[in-house]
């Protein structure tokens, strides 16, 4: 019987083929390469579904898969470098998400990019295909070096797509900013990759030979030989060194997933086409960092210090970004800061031990954020590419499909029951609370995440009311352009999913009623075929063990049930309060900008806390002078000494070279003179004279 696992590499290869086809033949093809991308990503989605069903056990007994595809370097110390495929519940779920969103983005692009100059469309569709290929290959990577390679390729694709309209001023600048800021984080990631290979002699994620399993052995005292030798060389304990490695890799995560302080590139990335924004925010680049932490979760569990830092970064970013979202005037800018905030929730969950909660929110967010960006794209088409919400209004009746689907995504984002975001965000906050009761750092992170719930409800429905409700505030809003089926179809699919996908993991309802509706929890951690990478370290982090390993006591105990209900009620109450405030202030025929009453605080928020100015000052006022000092030292001292020695050598060589005249009589004379000098020298030393 043919297994889906045999075709897993094709999930990534199909978009790669469409990249080559669109780039080479796109200008002669119908839709300029779009159809190649649609068929490729549709094929990837079908194989991903087949793979997920296989992993779930519906199509055979084999529910995990690992294979090396190609070895490109051997005999490097104790390890080889290769490309490999690893499929488990986590990666199969992510393959579904990426391929689905990629397919819908390709279809939506048919309607969004139809006015684009045809000479640029093959480049656009080729870049989208390469983007999909890079992320899919990153997802099923079986080792951290392969993950790093495709992590970087994802960054390159984002550079190409953010700067797609390179003839304008803003897009190339935004593309360079995204590339440079994320490269800063990736520099630390690269050092972490080298450190992992140097420490463990392998970069494998899974199997008993993987580095997370070896790290567990080192923590428990069963020290593997290579690890023991390395730790002795660096003079550090296992946990201290593993913490350093985890933080180095986390540098790349913070950059790619736009977490504080490396989040500043993401709002500028809105200069790219809106379908690109949907792909970046929902399923590819920004999701890559969070997915990497989940992929390495067994390793991170071994270092509670790193876990606490992850939670604190996540909680702070969730609140910090939400404060900026409340004052933005452009539709995509609100969604950009929302993305930063929502990925902060995922990091909060991961740092708090909520592995399932983080992956759950990653799943629901992919759906409702793709929906909101594509909905924003539909509005932008109708508004002739005007993104200012204060020029909109009254679009509810004129764009009913866009409105109702956008509303579904907004309710999910705000965390209103029963939409998807309620279930996943509530589980994130519950995990942070239940583990934070014994950890002040986690408790602070939970409090920041909770405050962000109110702001999320407010800025989300401020956006809805300004865009769709009230009276039209411009001639374009009075008579918007209609959108076609290729815009409405993806919106309809995602709108339904945003309302229903939360039902895959209704753990609180399951615990209260006994109904078996915690499918995702069982999918990720309830199988006997759990990979060793995930199980690693559970027994070393007791609070996490209660929930992640599936021990029922954490939910059955009466106090836990009470905490669960109070957490859900508090989260929902704050979300509704934010929605209610937005309704009161902006759901009126002629809204006014109430945030102007904030005065200097609004100015601070509109300028994003002057983070860009601070980074420019840091680069030009601190880094550049230090670089000049270093360059002066390098040129004057290092190169001066080297060049001085080389000058002496060159001068001496030049003078000696002149002796070589090619005249035999000169050589005879020099030999005679040399012999005479030697005789005189020996005579003086021997006392002959």
C-alpha positions, 0 to 999 in steps of 0.5 A: 500500500502506498503511504502518504509519507513517501510523498511528503517531500512533494509538499514543498517540491510542488511550489518550488516547481511552480516557482521555476515555471512562473519565473521562466514561462510566466509571461507567456502563461494565462494569469502570468503564473498564478495558475501554476501556483494555484495547482501547486499549492492545491497539490501540497494541500491534498498531500498534507491532508493525506499525511495528516490522516496518516499521522492520525492513524486513519490510514495505517499504523505508522503515525510518524515518519523520519528520513534523510533525503540528501547528505551534502557533507560527511565526515565533519568531526562526529556529524554529517550535514543533510536534508531530512524529513520529519513528520509528526502531529505538530509538523503535519498540522503546520503543513496543513495550515501553510498549504491552505493559506498559501492556496487561498492567497494565490486565489485571492491574488487573482482578484487583487493583482489583476490591475498590476502591470503584467510584466511584474506578475510572473515575478510576484507569483514566482516569489509567492511560490518560493515563499510557500516552498521555503516555509513548507520545507522549514516545517518538515526539517528534521535538523536545526541546520536545515531549519536555519537554511530555510528560515533564512530563505523565508527571510529572503522571500519576504524581502522580495515580496515586501519590496515588490513595488520597488519603483516606489520609495517606501517598499524598498526601504521597508524590505531592507528594514525587514531584512536587516532587523531579522538578520540581526536576530538570525546572527544569534540563531546562527551562533546557536546552531554552531553551538548545538552542533559543537555541543552534541555532534548532531542537529537532529530534532527528533529520535533518541539520537537528537540533541534534545534527547542528549540534553535530557541525558546530560541534565539527568546525569547520564552524560553523553561523551561528546557533551561531557567533553564539550562542557568540560572544555567550556567549564560550565554546567549543563543547564547553564550552557543549554540556557545560553544555547536556547537564548541564542536560538531565541534571538532568531525567533524574536526577529522572525516572529516580531517580538520586542525589541525586534518587532519594528520591521513588521508594521513597515512590511505593510508596504507589500501587496496585501495578499503578501501581508496575509501570507507573512502574518498568518502562515509563513515568516512570522509563524516560523519563529513560534513554530521553531520554539514549539519544534524545540520545546523538549530542549527549552523545557530543560531550562526554566530560565529561558522559559521565563524569559520567553513568557515575559517577552510574550506577555510584554509584547502582547500588551506593548503592541496592543497599545499602539494598535488603538491609535492607528488610522490605516487598516493594515497598520491596525492589523500589523500591530495586532499580529505582533500582539497575538504572537506575543500570546503564543510566546506567553503560552510557550514560556508558561508551559502551554505547548498545546495552547500555543499551537492552538492559538497559532492555528486559530490565528492563522485562520482569522488573521489571514481572513482579516488581511484578505478582508482588508484587501477586499476593502482596499480594492473597493476604496481604490487602494486608500487604506485610511479608515477615516475615509471609509464608513458605510461599507456594510451594506455595499460589501456584505460578503466582506463585512460578515466574513470580516466580522467573523474574523474580528470576533475571533481576534477579540476573543468573543465566544464562541469564535475561534480566538476565544477558545485559544486565547482563553487557554493561553491565559489559563496556562499562564495563570495556573503556572504563574501562581507559583512563579512571579515572572509568569504571573506578571506576564499573565497580567500583561496578557490579560490587560491586552485583551481589553485593548484588543477588543477595543482596537479590533472593533474600532476598526470594524465600526470605522470601516463598515458602519456609519455614513460614508466619509468620502466619495469612494466610500459612497460608491466603492468598486465591486470585488469578484468571486476570487476575492469572495471565495477565500473570504467565505472559506476563512470566515466559516473556519474563524467561527468553527475551528476553535471547536477542535480543542474545547478543553474547558467544556470537555472538563466540565461536561465530559464531552470528548471535544479536545481533539487537538490536545489528543492530537499533539500529546495524547498519542503513544507515538509522541516523538522523543523531542517533545517528551524530553524534559517534561519530568524536569518541569513539574508545573508543565507536566501537569497539563502537557503530559495529560495528567488529569488532576490539573483539570479535575480538582475543584479549585482548578475548575474554579480557576478555569471558569474565573479565567474564562469569565475575566478574559471574556468580560475584558474583551466585551468591555473593549468592544463596548467602549469601541461601540460607544465611541465609534458606532455612530453616523459621524465618528470623531477621533477620541484618541486625540484626547490622549494628548502627548500619549497619543503622539507617543503611540502614533510614533510607536514610542519613537522606537525607529528613532531610537534604533537609528540613534543606536545605529548612527550614534553608538554603533557607527562610532564604535565601528569607526574606532574599530576600523581605525584600530584595524587600519592603523594598528593591525593592518599597520603592523602587517603592512609594515612587516610586509613592506620591509619584506618587499623592500628587502626582497626587491634589493636581493632580487637585484643581485640576480642579474643572470651574468655568470661572472657576477655570480662568480665574484659574489661567491668569491666575496662570500667565501672570503667573508666566511673565512675572515669570520671563522678566523676571527672566531677561531683566533687565527688573526 
